[in-house]
Amino acid sequence: MAQVTGPYSAIARDSSEGAHVHFSDNHRDSSASAADIEDNDLFDNSGHLADALEVADGDTLYYGMSLGTRRRLQKAIVFLVLVSVTGIFWLYFDGINWMRQSKKRNVIIMISDGFGPASETMARNFVQQINQLPVGYQSPLDEILVGSSRTRSSDSLVTDSAAGATAFSCTLKTYNGAISVTDDKTPCGTVMEAAKLQRGMATGLVVTSRITHATPAAFSAHALSRNMEDLIAEYQIGNYTLGPVVDLMFGGGQCHFIPNTNPDSSCRLDDRDLWSDAKAAGFNTLSSRKEFDSLDTGDAKLLPLLGTFAPSHMDYEIDRDPKVQPSLAEMTDKALQILSSATKKKSAGFFLMVEGSRIDMAAHTNDPAAHLRDIVAYWDAVSVVRKFIDENPDTVLISVSDHETGGFSVAKQLTPEYPDYLWKPEVLKPVRHSIEYISFELLGQPAGDSQGSKYKFVRDTVFPDWMGIKDASHEEIMAVTSETDSVRLRQLLSNAISNRAQIGWATHGHSAVDVNLYAYGKDADLLRGNHENTEIGQFIVDALGLDLQAVTAKIRGERVVQHNMPIKAEWLGRRDVDAPEHDHFV
């Protein structure tokens, strides 16, 4: 056969066997005997193909290989393709989870209990108008709005806080009143438990309610009823299979950790001294503003930490004495400092739940001024968290409500005539105390008549100084003076403020309205749109690569019934005087 020579860089060889030869148009050898051979012609000296010499048109380099080599190359390519496809499937189904588990992250979920879209509008309107800010003013939440959340529970279109929080913590729907248990009344593993056990994360709860109340309880305990707060307190100090799961707790509710042998400070139904038990389990404890301020946030031995600043709920922001109780923003800031310091040199970050608890309770009382001030206090806490995220970008904030409370509307029709289109934020500005505070003071005095000292107190102090109402009628003053029933008294006080501000309430309970969803930081865009509340919890599961079913398997046999069952009348009489709690006793 002809010898292929000249400018070709392919290996030239004589062969007694056939081959295909491809020539480049730019490098034809006019003197070679192969010049008469057309591109892709088959020439055969012996009738048997053994070698293949391929030269691509237009290339400057040419590579020849035997048929066996070519087959081995094809097998290698097939193998590499299979490996690549397998790798892609692993990355999609398991690899992302592995990467999330291996990467340090912080997750902060903030829950604005009872805070609906109309309440955000009301607070924004108030701050903008009272401070004469531009019409386009946005609150710290407005700036990070990503969607909305649907709130129904498994047994009602109108959820309660226990079922709502369980949707976030266990990623499942359950019945109203349930604390991280399923509809069949068995414990379900929570994102906080999984974060601690599977990721080794530091964990924290910061609230303005009792720390044993429904929302914090749903992340840290398991009970058939939210009213089993004695049992919930036992869980929170680690008295179950998993041991201590919560590293930091700030809020109210010390009474559930104190034995009933101390009736002045205890609301337990037994003589368990959980405060002492917590210390024995290694908790550092505090119960005063002075102790809070003196905390060394960099102390490696500070955790676990239990801080309670009120026997029951902490005060409304409108009533809070800053010398006695820290604000929600201050507790949040301190928690962030402590948890970030504790995890600074570790491969795992922290999980923190922050609740603006008393936003809800003010709405239960239909108290617009207290509702407003606690919303603004919540905004302050959101600003603290956003600043932390700006400095620690591997952190994500989710802010959402468990439900709306009060059926609140930013308008109210007062007469049968067609109403004016307005509401009056300025009415709320001079209010100095919550309806809870005012009614407590009034009910501590005997009912009076129009000539008595109580009437004068209501006329000269309660209406003008505490409520900012200068035009109270004799009928209004007399009704408040003579009322001795707590519920009816609170309604009178609510009407006096709400009617003048022209804002409305549909209920003293919850409503089924969708609530706003806010997010900021790492992967916040994944929460855009309208979601079931269980999907909020699933976002946390996915972000941290958690396995809730594995936790559920470990706690399936845990106790979910309180030994001393609360009796409704006695129980509620010692609890929230502003909002009756649910009575899901089983």
Secondary structure, DSSP 8 states (H G I E B T S, - for coil): -----TT--S-----SSBEE----GGG--TTSGGGGS-TT-EE-SSS-B-EEEE--TT-S--EEEEHHHHHHHHHHHHHHHHHHHHHHHHIIIIIHHHHHHHS--EEEEEE-TB--HHHHHHHHHHHHHHTT--TT---TTGGGEEEEEE---SS-SS--HHHHHHHHHHSS---TT-BSB-TTS-B---HHHHHHHHH--EEEEEEEEETTSHHHHHHH--BSSTT-HHHHHHHHTT-STT----SEEEEE-GGGGS-TTSTTT---SS---HHHHHHHTT-EEE-SHHHHHT--TT-TT--SEEEE-SSSS---TTT--TTTS--HHHHHHHHHHHHHHHHTTSS--EEEEEE-THHHHHHHTT-HHHHHHHHHHHHHHHHHHHHHHHH-TTEEEEEE-S-EES--BS----SSS---S---GGGTTT--S-HHHHHHHHHTS----TTSHHHHHIIIIIIIIIS--S---HHHHHHHHH---HHHHHHHHHHHHHHHHT-B-S-SSEE---EEEEEEETTGGGG-EEEEHHHHHHHHHHHHT--HHHHHHHHTT---S-SS---HHHHHHTS-SSS-------
